[in-house]
């Protein structure tokens, strides 16, 4: 891919801001539906199962399409693909604003999932177009990934305020459509187009073939969460699936092994990095969904109070961005990432305690989970360590993991709701609802413990253990990147 030259340099700062705003728009769309589910249920007369499908169809599309979106961008231009995603996002928001029909809402959520995958994949690729390879690009990547990690919990409070102030849910959807239209107009002004790559059309075909298995995997995660006999089954299958690549890589160390096994061994650090990022993204996306629900239903908190509580997640991510790069430079990427996964697992353990759904009870656990998940904001650290894991691959893994996480956690909660006795006395119905919800949320957090623990094992088995020099701070660079994340050779995503 060629870069934008002087024009791209002049637009580098505004480009980072616009691409971050596009990512925030994606998160805002997800948060609007999560916070507005009660209003949507009343307006469209949808059952709890139908509301769960609104979340699941979005996560399936979001998980299935990142690789195809990136390939399309290489073939026809990343800016064109990003603009297409923004247009789809606005159109889907308009559809949700003008109709209460459940089928239209479901279709609009699928379109929003497609748009989110396209926007997220295109935004990262366009950083390449506006920033030459080197410290400037690494800083832009670090800022972008940090925004992605923080946007989910940070957007809940302002979204709740908007819904409360608007008095009508349709107003928020119209606001979302208008924001997408504004970004669509600004994109050709701020961003330079990437040059299509030769023979990129063949990669589009291969990427299209990958949509089916990726979509099936995300759907299977939803089905598994909603149909397994127990949450233990979900935990076992999820952890086993996460450890399979590492186990096959160990087999590949012998002589005359199949090429797949041999490649997993040769590139085990890169595969390990992608696996760890997918696992942590699953846990972070899942905990935000489950805890938003639990704090309202079980803890009795308002949406505003939930938003304030989740701000501790933002603090945890920022703290991790400051600490983890320096720690990795001292003790090696494998040990640092494994330690971060362990910290996140401790946070999930604390969340799974009895009566842990009050405001003060979730602040420290959320801080610990988010600190561990700050690994999601360290693409330059992976590249600098020599792991071979590249930002675009890490971004695709994060998208896949987030989609799988929402599907798994939503499925576990959904099946718990289906088991509530329909014959319960009227006075006991809320008691039954609360009890089943409490059990389901604890199952979700135990799954989070398993995902983070598996991430720690994969990190220790695959990621580099040697120390690498931390880059010296460059006072001439700006952009607010976390300390120790700039200056990595080979982090271009190529």
DATARA-V434015 format. One record per residue. N is the residue number from 0. SS is DSSP state (H for helix, E for strand, - for the rest). PHI is phi in radians with two decimals (NA if undefined). Layout:
BEGIN
n=N ss=SS phi=PHI
n=N ss=SS phi=PHI
END
This chain:
BEGIN
n=0 ss=- phi=NA
n=1 ss=- phi=-1.58
n=2 ss=- phi=-1.97
n=3 ss=- phi=-1.50
n=4 ss=H phi=1.16
n=5 ss=H phi=-1.11
n=6 ss=H phi=-1.07
n=7 ss=H phi=-1.09
n=8 ss=H phi=-1.12
n=9 ss=H phi=-1.11
n=10 ss=- phi=-1.68
n=11 ss=H phi=-1.04
n=12 ss=H phi=-1.09
n=13 ss=H phi=-1.01
n=14 ss=H phi=-1.11
n=15 ss=H phi=-1.06
n=16 ss=H phi=-1.13
n=17 ss=H phi=-1.12
n=18 ss=H phi=-1.17
n=19 ss=H phi=-1.15
n=20 ss=H phi=-1.10
n=21 ss=H phi=-1.10
n=22 ss=H phi=-1.17
n=23 ss=H phi=-1.10
n=24 ss=H phi=-1.06
n=25 ss=H phi=-1.05
n=26 ss=H phi=-1.18
n=27 ss=H phi=-1.05
n=28 ss=H phi=-1.06
n=29 ss=H phi=-1.11
n=30 ss=H phi=-1.19
n=31 ss=H phi=-0.99
n=32 ss=H phi=-1.22
n=33 ss=H phi=-1.14
n=34 ss=H phi=-1.26
n=35 ss=- phi=-1.56
n=36 ss=H phi=-0.99
n=37 ss=H phi=-1.04
n=38 ss=H phi=-1.14
n=39 ss=H phi=-1.12
n=40 ss=H phi=-1.08
n=41 ss=H phi=-1.18
n=42 ss=H phi=-1.20
n=43 ss=H phi=-1.77
n=44 ss=- phi=1.00
n=45 ss=- phi=-1.59
n=46 ss=- phi=-1.34
n=47 ss=H phi=-1.07
n=48 ss=H phi=-1.10
n=49 ss=H phi=-1.14
n=50 ss=H phi=-1.13
n=51 ss=H phi=-1.10
n=52 ss=H phi=-1.15
n=53 ss=H phi=-1.05
n=54 ss=H phi=-1.33
n=55 ss=H phi=-1.21
n=56 ss=H phi=-1.14
n=57 ss=H phi=-1.14
n=58 ss=H phi=-1.16
n=59 ss=H phi=-1.12
n=60 ss=H phi=-1.15
n=61 ss=H phi=-1.12
n=62 ss=H phi=-1.35
n=63 ss=H phi=-1.48
n=64 ss=- phi=-1.90
n=65 ss=H phi=-1.09
n=66 ss=H phi=-1.18
n=67 ss=H phi=-1.12
n=68 ss=H phi=-1.08
n=69 ss=H phi=-1.11
n=70 ss=H phi=-1.15
n=71 ss=H phi=-1.09
n=72 ss=H phi=-1.09
n=73 ss=H phi=-1.16
n=74 ss=H phi=-1.47
n=75 ss=H phi=-2.09
n=76 ss=- phi=1.97
n=77 ss=H phi=-1.18
n=78 ss=H phi=-1.16
n=79 ss=H phi=-1.08
n=80 ss=H phi=-1.14
n=81 ss=H phi=-1.06
n=82 ss=H phi=-1.12
n=83 ss=H phi=-1.09
n=84 ss=H phi=-1.11
n=85 ss=H phi=-1.14
n=86 ss=H phi=-1.12
n=87 ss=H phi=-1.07
n=88 ss=H phi=-1.06
n=89 ss=H phi=-1.15
n=90 ss=H phi=-1.10
n=91 ss=H phi=-1.15
n=92 ss=H phi=-1.14
n=93 ss=H phi=-1.08
n=94 ss=H phi=-1.05
n=95 ss=H phi=-1.19
n=96 ss=H phi=-1.36
n=97 ss=H phi=-1.66
n=98 ss=- phi=-2.42
n=99 ss=- phi=-1.90
n=100 ss=- phi=-1.12
n=101 ss=H phi=-1.14
n=102 ss=H phi=-1.19
n=103 ss=H phi=-1.16
n=104 ss=H phi=-1.07
n=105 ss=H phi=-1.11
n=106 ss=H phi=-1.13
n=107 ss=H phi=-1.15
n=108 ss=H phi=-1.20
n=109 ss=H phi=-1.11
n=110 ss=H phi=-1.11
n=111 ss=H phi=-1.12
n=112 ss=H phi=-1.12
n=113 ss=H phi=-1.09
n=114 ss=H phi=-1.08
n=115 ss=H phi=-1.11
n=116 ss=H phi=-1.11
n=117 ss=H phi=-1.17
n=118 ss=H phi=-1.11
n=119 ss=H phi=-1.15
n=120 ss=H phi=-1.20
n=121 ss=H phi=-1.20
n=122 ss=H phi=-1.10
n=123 ss=H phi=-1.16
n=124 ss=H phi=-1.12
n=125 ss=H phi=-1.27
n=126 ss=H phi=-1.08
n=127 ss=H phi=-1.05
n=128 ss=H phi=-1.27
n=129 ss=H phi=-1.86
n=130 ss=- phi=-2.36
n=131 ss=- phi=-1.07
n=132 ss=- phi=-1.07
n=133 ss=- phi=2.45
n=134 ss=H phi=-1.04
n=135 ss=H phi=-1.07
n=136 ss=H phi=-1.18
n=137 ss=H phi=-1.07
n=138 ss=H phi=-1.13
n=139 ss=H phi=-1.09
n=140 ss=H phi=-1.08
n=141 ss=H phi=-1.11
n=142 ss=H phi=-1.08
n=143 ss=H phi=-1.09
n=144 ss=H phi=-1.15
n=145 ss=H phi=-1.14
n=146 ss=H phi=-1.09
n=147 ss=H phi=-1.04
n=148 ss=H phi=-1.21
n=149 ss=H phi=-1.56
n=150 ss=H phi=-1.09
n=151 ss=H phi=-0.98
n=152 ss=H phi=-1.17
n=153 ss=H phi=-1.24
n=154 ss=H phi=-1.46
n=155 ss=H phi=-1.11
n=156 ss=H phi=-1.12
n=157 ss=H phi=-1.09
n=158 ss=H phi=-1.14
n=159 ss=H phi=-1.09
n=160 ss=H phi=-1.11
n=161 ss=H phi=-1.13
n=162 ss=H phi=-1.09
n=163 ss=H phi=-1.21
n=164 ss=H phi=-1.35
n=165 ss=H phi=-1.31
n=166 ss=- phi=1.18
n=167 ss=- phi=-2.30
n=168 ss=H phi=-1.09
n=169 ss=H phi=-1.06
n=170 ss=H phi=-1.04
n=171 ss=H phi=-1.18
n=172 ss=H phi=-1.15
n=173 ss=H phi=-1.12
n=174 ss=H phi=-1.11
n=175 ss=H phi=-1.11
n=176 ss=H phi=-1.09
n=177 ss=H phi=-1.15
n=178 ss=H phi=-1.09
n=179 ss=H phi=-1.10
n=180 ss=H phi=-1.16
n=181 ss=H phi=-1.10
n=182 ss=H phi=-1.11
n=183 ss=H phi=-1.09
n=184 ss=H phi=-1.22
n=185 ss=H phi=-1.33
n=186 ss=H phi=-0.99
n=187 ss=H phi=-1.20
n=188 ss=H phi=-1.39
n=189 ss=H phi=-1.59
n=190 ss=- phi=-1.84
n=191 ss=- phi=-1.57
n=192 ss=- phi=-1.34
n=193 ss=- phi=-1.36
n=194 ss=- phi=-1.49
n=195 ss=- phi=-0.98
n=196 ss=- phi=-1.50
n=197 ss=- phi=-1.08
n=198 ss=- phi=1.04
n=199 ss=H phi=-1.26
n=200 ss=H phi=-1.06
n=201 ss=H phi=-1.13
n=202 ss=H phi=-1.20
n=203 ss=H phi=-1.06
n=204 ss=H phi=-1.08
n=205 ss=H phi=-1.15
n=206 ss=H phi=-1.16
n=207 ss=H phi=-1.09
n=208 ss=H phi=-1.11
n=209 ss=H phi=-1.34
n=210 ss=H phi=-1.10
n=211 ss=H phi=-1.10
n=212 ss=H phi=-1.14
n=213 ss=H phi=-1.16
n=214 ss=H phi=-1.11
n=215 ss=H phi=-1.10
n=216 ss=H phi=-1.08
n=217 ss=H phi=-1.14
n=218 ss=H phi=-1.13
n=219 ss=H phi=-1.09
n=220 ss=H phi=-1.08
n=221 ss=H phi=-1.15
n=222 ss=H phi=-1.10
n=223 ss=H phi=-1.10
n=224 ss=H phi=-1.12
n=225 ss=H phi=-1.63
n=226 ss=H phi=-2.25
n=227 ss=- phi=-1.22
n=228 ss=- phi=-1.09
n=229 ss=- phi=-2.57
n=230 ss=H phi=-1.14
n=231 ss=H phi=-1.04
n=232 ss=H phi=-1.06
n=233 ss=H phi=-1.07
n=234 ss=H phi=-1.07
n=235 ss=H phi=-1.09
n=236 ss=H phi=-1.16
n=237 ss=H phi=-1.12
n=238 ss=H phi=-1.21
n=239 ss=H phi=-1.07
n=240 ss=H phi=-1.09
n=241 ss=H phi=-1.22
n=242 ss=H phi=-1.55
n=243 ss=H phi=-1.00
n=244 ss=H phi=-1.01
n=245 ss=H phi=-1.14
n=246 ss=H phi=-1.14
n=247 ss=H phi=-1.17
n=248 ss=H phi=-1.11
n=249 ss=H phi=-1.12
n=250 ss=H phi=-1.13
n=251 ss=- phi=-1.22
n=252 ss=- phi=-1.39
n=253 ss=- phi=-1.38
n=254 ss=- phi=-1.44
n=255 ss=- phi=1.00
n=256 ss=- phi=-1.52
n=257 ss=- phi=-0.98
n=258 ss=H phi=-1.03
n=259 ss=H phi=-1.05
n=260 ss=H phi=-1.11
n=261 ss=H phi=-1.11
n=262 ss=H phi=-1.19
n=263 ss=H phi=-1.07
n=264 ss=H phi=-1.25
n=265 ss=H phi=-1.10
n=266 ss=- phi=-1.92
n=267 ss=H phi=-1.07
n=268 ss=H phi=-1.15
n=269 ss=H phi=-1.15
n=270 ss=H phi=-1.06
n=271 ss=H phi=-1.11
n=272 ss=H phi=-1.07
n=273 ss=H phi=-1.11
n=274 ss=H phi=-1.16
n=275 ss=H phi=-1.09
n=276 ss=H phi=-1.11
n=277 ss=H phi=-1.09
n=278 ss=H phi=-1.12
n=279 ss=H phi=-1.19
n=280 ss=H phi=-1.11
n=281 ss=H phi=-1.06
n=282 ss=H phi=-1.14
n=283 ss=H phi=-1.19
n=284 ss=H phi=-1.11
n=285 ss=H phi=-1.17
n=286 ss=H phi=-1.20
n=287 ss=H phi=-1.12
n=288 ss=H phi=-1.16
n=289 ss=H phi=-1.16
n=290 ss=H phi=-1.28
n=291 ss=H phi=-1.03
n=292 ss=H phi=-1.24
n=293 ss=H phi=-1.17
n=294 ss=H phi=-1.12
n=295 ss=H phi=-1.40
n=296 ss=H phi=-1.35
n=297 ss=- phi=-1.59
n=298 ss=- phi=-1.44
n=299 ss=- phi=1.26
n=300 ss=- phi=-1.45
n=301 ss=- phi=-1.35
n=302 ss=H phi=-1.07
n=303 ss=H phi=-1.07
n=304 ss=H phi=-1.12
n=305 ss=H phi=-1.08
n=306 ss=H phi=-1.05
n=307 ss=H phi=-1.14
n=308 ss=H phi=-1.12
n=309 ss=H phi=-1.27
n=310 ss=H phi=-1.13
n=311 ss=H phi=-1.12
n=312 ss=H phi=-1.15
n=313 ss=H phi=-1.07
n=314 ss=H phi=-1.07
n=315 ss=H phi=-1.14
n=316 ss=H phi=-1.11
n=317 ss=H phi=-1.11
n=318 ss=H phi=-1.10
n=319 ss=H phi=-1.10
n=320 ss=H phi=-1.10
n=321 ss=H phi=-1.38
n=322 ss=H phi=-1.60
n=323 ss=H phi=-1.12
n=324 ss=H phi=-1.05
n=325 ss=H phi=-1.20
n=326 ss=H phi=-1.14
n=327 ss=H phi=-1.11
n=328 ss=H phi=-1.16
n=329 ss=H phi=-1.54
n=330 ss=H phi=-2.00
n=331 ss=- phi=1.75
n=332 ss=H phi=-1.11
n=333 ss=H phi=-1.03
n=334 ss=H phi=-1.17
n=335 ss=H phi=-1.15
n=336 ss=H phi=-1.19
n=337 ss=H phi=-1.07
n=338 ss=H phi=-1.10
n=339 ss=H phi=-1.09
n=340 ss=H phi=-1.07
n=341 ss=H phi=-1.12
n=342 ss=H phi=-1.09
n=343 ss=H phi=-1.09
n=344 ss=H phi=-1.10
n=345 ss=H phi=-1.07
n=346 ss=H phi=-1.05
n=347 ss=H phi=-1.13
n=348 ss=H phi=-1.05
n=349 ss=H phi=-1.15
n=350 ss=H phi=-1.19
n=351 ss=- phi=-1.45
n=352 ss=- phi=-1.18
n=353 ss=- phi=-1.20
n=354 ss=- phi=0.95
n=355 ss=- phi=-1.80
n=356 ss=- phi=-2.04
n=357 ss=- phi=-1.66
n=358 ss=H phi=-0.95
n=359 ss=H phi=-1.20
n=360 ss=H phi=-1.27
n=361 ss=H phi=-1.72
n=362 ss=H phi=-1.13
n=363 ss=H phi=-1.16
n=364 ss=H phi=-1.01
n=365 ss=H phi=-1.12
n=366 ss=H phi=-1.05
n=367 ss=H phi=-1.20
n=368 ss=H phi=-1.05
n=369 ss=H phi=-1.18
n=370 ss=H phi=-1.03
n=371 ss=H phi=-1.13
n=372 ss=H phi=-1.34
n=373 ss=H phi=-1.10
n=374 ss=H phi=-0.94
n=375 ss=H phi=-1.11
n=376 ss=H phi=-1.75
n=377 ss=- phi=-2.12
n=378 ss=H phi=-1.14
n=379 ss=H phi=-1.16
n=380 ss=H phi=-1.13
n=381 ss=H phi=-1.10
n=382 ss=H phi=-1.17
n=383 ss=H phi=-1.13
n=384 ss=- phi=-1.25
n=385 ss=- phi=1.47
n=386 ss=- phi=-1.24
n=387 ss=- phi=1.51
n=388 ss=- phi=-1.35
n=389 ss=- phi=-1.82
n=390 ss=H phi=-0.95
n=391 ss=H phi=-1.16
n=392 ss=H phi=-1.14
n=393 ss=H phi=-1.14
n=394 ss=H phi=-1.14
n=395 ss=H phi=-1.10
n=396 ss=H phi=-1.12
n=397 ss=H phi=-1.13
n=398 ss=H phi=-1.08
n=399 ss=H phi=-1.08
n=400 ss=H phi=-1.09
n=401 ss=H phi=-1.10
n=402 ss=H phi=-1.11
n=403 ss=H phi=-1.13
n=404 ss=H phi=-1.08
n=405 ss=H phi=-1.09
n=406 ss=H phi=-1.09
n=407 ss=H phi=-1.12
n=408 ss=H phi=-1.19
n=409 ss=H phi=-1.14
n=410 ss=H phi=-1.12
n=411 ss=H phi=-1.09
n=412 ss=H phi=-1.17
n=413 ss=H phi=-1.09
n=414 ss=H phi=-1.18
n=415 ss=H phi=-1.14
n=416 ss=H phi=-1.16
n=417 ss=H phi=-1.22
n=418 ss=- phi=-1.56
n=419 ss=- phi=-1.17
n=420 ss=- phi=-1.06
n=421 ss=- phi=-1.25
n=422 ss=- phi=-1.60
n=423 ss=- phi=-1.12
n=424 ss=- phi=-0.97
n=425 ss=H phi=-0.99
n=426 ss=H phi=-1.20
n=427 ss=H phi=-1.72
n=428 ss=H phi=-1.10
n=429 ss=H phi=-1.19
n=430 ss=H phi=-1.10
n=431 ss=H phi=-1.11
n=432 ss=H phi=-1.03
n=433 ss=H phi=-1.15
n=434 ss=H phi=-1.14
n=435 ss=H phi=-1.17
n=436 ss=H phi=-1.12
n=437 ss=H phi=-1.06
n=438 ss=H phi=-1.11
n=439 ss=H phi=-1.16
n=440 ss=H phi=-1.17
n=441 ss=H phi=-1.13
n=442 ss=H phi=-1.05
n=443 ss=H phi=-1.07
n=444 ss=H phi=-1.22
n=445 ss=H phi=-1.16
n=446 ss=H phi=-1.11
n=447 ss=H phi=-1.06
n=448 ss=H phi=-1.03
n=449 ss=H phi=-1.14
n=450 ss=H phi=-1.10
n=451 ss=H phi=-1.19
n=452 ss=H phi=-1.13
n=453 ss=H phi=-1.08
n=454 ss=H phi=-1.06
n=455 ss=H phi=-1.11
n=456 ss=H phi=-1.13
n=457 ss=H phi=-1.07
n=458 ss=H phi=-1.07
n=459 ss=H phi=-1.18
n=460 ss=H phi=-1.39
n=461 ss=H phi=-2.12
n=462 ss=- phi=-1.39
n=463 ss=- phi=-1.04
n=464 ss=- phi=-1.75
n=465 ss=- phi=-1.32
n=466 ss=- phi=-1.38
n=467 ss=- phi=-2.38
n=468 ss=- phi=-1.20
n=469 ss=- phi=-1.33
n=470 ss=- phi=-1.20
n=471 ss=- phi=-1.27
n=472 ss=- phi=-1.17
n=473 ss=- phi=-1.95
n=474 ss=- phi=-1.17
n=475 ss=- phi=-1.46
n=476 ss=- phi=-1.62
n=477 ss=- phi=-2.28
n=478 ss=- phi=2.28
n=479 ss=- phi=1.27
n=480 ss=- phi=-1.24
n=481 ss=- phi=-1.01
n=482 ss=- phi=-1.04
n=483 ss=- phi=1.39
n=484 ss=- phi=-1.99
n=485 ss=- phi=-1.78
n=486 ss=- phi=1.57
n=487 ss=- phi=-1.64
n=488 ss=- phi=-1.22
n=489 ss=- phi=1.41
n=490 ss=- phi=-1.77
n=491 ss=- phi=-1.35
n=492 ss=- phi=1.48
n=493 ss=- phi=-1.51
END
